[in-house]
Amino acid sequence: MNYNILDLYSDYLLSSFGQTTATGLARLLEGEISHDQVTRMLASEKLTAKTWWKLVKPQVRQIEREDGVMIVDDPL
C-alpha cells in the first residue's frame, strides 16, 4: 500500500464537505497523482490492526502521556 497516497487521501476525506472521489483528489492535486493511483491504493491490501499500529505508532509515541487515553471509533 502506498502510504503517501493514503495520507493524502485521508486528508482529502477529512477536509471535504461534499462528494469525494479519486478523480476529485487527482483534480485537486492538478494531476500530480492520478485517479488510477488512488484507485489502486484503495484496492490494495487491507489494513490490519497490526499494520495500522505500525503506521501510527511513531505519532502516538510523540504525544503519549501517562494519564492519556486513545479512543478509536470503528463504525463498521
NORUR-V830516 format. One record per residue. N is the residue number from 1. RES is the residue in one letter. PSI is psi as a letter, one per 40 degrees, with the letter a starting at -180 (999 if undefined). OMEGA is omega in radians with two decimals (999 if undefined). NEAR is the number of other ideal C-beta (glycine too) atoms within 12 Angstrom. Layout:
n=(N & N)
res=(RES & RES)
psi=(PSI & PSI)
omega=(OMEGA & OMEGA)
near=(NEAR & NEAR)
This chain:
n=(1 & 2 & 3 & 4 & 5 & 6 & 7 & 8 & 9 & 10 & 11 & 12 & 13 & 14 & 15 & 16 & 17 & 18 & 19 & 20 & 21 & 22 & 23 & 24 & 25 & 26 & 27 & 28 & 29 & 30 & 31 & 32 & 33 & 34 & 35 & 36 & 37 & 38 & 39 & 40 & 41 & 42 & 43 & 44 & 45 & 46 & 47 & 48 & 49 & 50 & 51 & 52 & 53 & 54 & 55 & 56 & 57 & 58 & 59 & 60 & 61 & 62 & 63 & 64 & 65 & 66 & 67 & 68 & 69 & 70 & 71 & 72 & 73 & 74 & 75 & 76)
res=(M & N & Y & N & I & L & D & L & Y & S & D & Y & L & L & S & S & F & G & Q & T & T & A & T & G & L & A & R & L & L & E & G & E & I & S & H & D & Q & V & T & R & M & L & A & S & E & K & L & T & A & K & T & W & W & K & L & V & K & P & Q & V & R & Q & I & E & R & E & D & G & V & M & I & V & D & D & P & L)
psi=(h & h & d & d & d & d & d & d & d & d & d & d & d & d & e & i & e & a & h & h & i & d & d & d & d & d & d & d & e & f & e & d & h & i & d & d & d & d & d & d & d & d & e & a & i & h & h & i & d & d & d & d & d & d & d & e & d & d & d & d & d & d & e & i & i & d & e & i & i & h & h & h & h & h & e & 999)
omega=(3.12 & -3.05 & 3.06 & 3.10 & 3.10 & 3.13 & 3.10 & -3.10 & 3.10 & 3.10 & 3.12 & 3.14 & -3.10 & -3.05 & -3.09 & 3.11 & -3.11 & -3.14 & 3.10 & 3.12 & 3.05 & 3.11 & 3.11 & 3.09 & 3.12 & 3.12 & 3.13 & -3.14 & 3.10 & 3.06 & 3.12 & 3.02 & -3.10 & 3.09 & 3.08 & 3.10 & 3.12 & -3.14 & 3.11 & 3.12 & -3.12 & -3.12 & -3.08 & -3.04 & 3.09 & 3.10 & 3.05 & 3.10 & 3.14 & 3.13 & -3.14 & 3.14 & 3.10 & -3.13 & -3.05 & -3.06 & -3.14 & 3.13 & 3.12 & -3.13 & 3.13 & -3.04 & -3.08 & 3.10 & -3.14 & -3.08 & -3.09 & 3.05 & 3.06 & 3.14 & 3.14 & 3.13 & 3.09 & -3.04 & -3.10 & 999)
near=(22 & 19 & 19 & 17 & 28 & 26 & 20 & 24 & 32 & 22 & 16 & 28 & 21 & 11 & 14 & 15 & 9 & 9 & 11 & 23 & 18 & 26 & 19 & 20 & 33 & 24 & 17 & 22 & 21 & 9 & 14 & 15 & 27 & 19 & 24 & 16 & 25 & 34 & 19 & 18 & 27 & 24 & 14 & 17 & 15 & 13 & 19 & 11 & 13 & 12 & 16 & 20 & 16 & 16 & 19 & 22 & 16 & 12 & 14 & 17 & 13 & 10 & 12 & 14 & 10 & 5 & 5 & 11 & 10 & 14 & 6 & 11 & 6 & 8 & 4 & 4)
